[in-house]
């Protein structure tokens, strides 16, 4: 009990950089390791794996399969698959290492802002927030974009030479080619850089720094163009990387209002931190680094509002720029340190570990029962098909589509590489889909391609309402042309009747 009351005194100043990295990696591994064996954490991660596999086999993104992300998002998965083969562990371990590296750079930024203790807990908070709850245990493009964006931010705040500005821009450019919405914070921080250069050194220095920064940003974009240009596929790059994201959602001001409403708690936190800073003077007036954080925060929030959509994993891009001012402000509140290591704080830490501990128990039960640690419908459905069907000629997954990867099959059309893209008819034009709507696409898949096996959820298209024309048509096709084989968890397997 005395240990809990007094707390654990960490000598932050004695910790070397590699030791801090190993601590971050160890914590991230503890949280994320039990999820290495899950088939399916998020539809997006499964889609990235399919796109990466296609690239590893020699097909440029968007030419064979299609998804709405810039190409560098798929390069990570392609490289891991090319080196290690079809390995969930390799992909998720690489993602965990990426999170530890991001946390290390957050430590460096926090250390520069307010000392090593602040930096340490900035890194630790990022690990918790980017690894716990919901679908964050998968490798998401938000994780990958922060792997480049945060080191870029580090070079921006330490910028004493032109190469630092260039490296900041270059790393930001790579991040944007993973998540295109980062164009907003990249633009905002770039304008902030030019403003501060103008104030301190004049117009010429401002324009020069802006040019160096902009050159760094644009180079990774141009690098992604080269393979398409050399293969006379430039139009595919333009339509898929630039035009399609602009049409991701049908314009609807109600969606923008909803995204803004969903962001209100985080806007409130940011406003509170700004208010406390104004009273406590945690950052000096017009502090360059503080303004950069606020600009990045504002740009990221604006990108969410403009997109009209707010998924929980999007917040990974927001967390670093809330964590940094939060940690600095807390370090200036003296009474807060007195409760840092109380039993109450220990209970909070244990509570946020509930989900990984629960998963460890689940894996332990499977091991004791002699079952494989790999689990989930996306793994069990392919195992059933191999055991009872043998060589599957064609298959259509409307859910658990990681199954394509595990049975060496391809989605029947580009529009269902990510299953929910079936319903995004406004995107069809950007990959030259001759069908004009989702019903036509379903008719083509179910009547022309005629898949031998269909895997769905509860006998319908899981991401559409029951009474849509798509689901009415799909249910009729299942009843007329297919027979029910097996239910595994939520997945239902249907076989075509010859």
Number of C-alpha atoms within 10 A of each C-alpha: 8 6 10 13 13 13 16 10 7 9 9 14 9 9 13 9 12 10 11 19 22 15 16 25 22 15 17 26 21 14 24 23 18 22 23 23 19 19 22 24 20 18 17 19 19 25 22 26 24 28 28 28 25 24 24 20 12 11 14 22 24 23 16 17 25 24 25 17 21 25 24 23 24 26 21 19 25 24 16 21 22 14 11 12 14 15 14 20 15 17 22 21 18 16 24 28 19 21 25 27 22 27 31 28 24 29 28 21 27 25 18 16 20 19 17 20 18 28 27 25 19 29 28 23 19 25 23 16 17 23 24 18 16 12 18 20 24 27 26 22 26 22 25 22 27 28 23 23 27 25 22 25 27 21 22 22 20 14 16 10 10 13 14 19 27 24 23 30 30 25 25 31 30 28 31 27 24 25 23 19 21 24 18 21 24 27 17 18 22 24 16 19 23 21 18 17 19 16 11 10 11 13 14 12 16 19 15 14 21 22 17 19 27 21 17 22 27 16 16 20 20 11 11 17 18 14 14 18 13 9 9 10 15 14 12 19 23 14 18 24 23 16 13 20 18 14 14 16 16 14 13 10 12 10 18 19 15 15 22 20 14 16 17 12 11 16 17 11 13 19 12 13 20 20 12 17 20 13 9 13 13 21 19 12 11 9 10 15 21 19 17 22 20 19 22 26 23 19 22 24 24 19 18 23 21 17 20 21 18 19 9 11 22 18 18 20 25 20 17 25 22 21 22 25 25 20 21 23 20 17 17 16 12 8 10 10 11 11 13 15 16 15 15 12 13 13 11 10 12 11 11 15 16 14 16 20 16 12 17 17 13 13 20 15 13 15 12 9 9 9 12 11 17 17 17 18 23 25 20 17 23 21 16 15 16 13 10 10 13 11 10 15 10 16 22 26 26 22 24 24 26 23 27 20 20 15 17 10 15 21 23 19 18 21 24 24 25 25 23 17 19 23 18 16 19 15 27 21 14 21 19 12 15 10 16 14 17 18 20 13 22 21 17 15 17 21 12 9 15 17 20 17 22 23 25 21 19 12 18 21 22 15 14 14 12 13 9 12 13 22 20 15 16 19 16 12 16 19 12 11 15 20 15 16 11 15 16 14 12 12 21 20 22 23 19 17 12 6
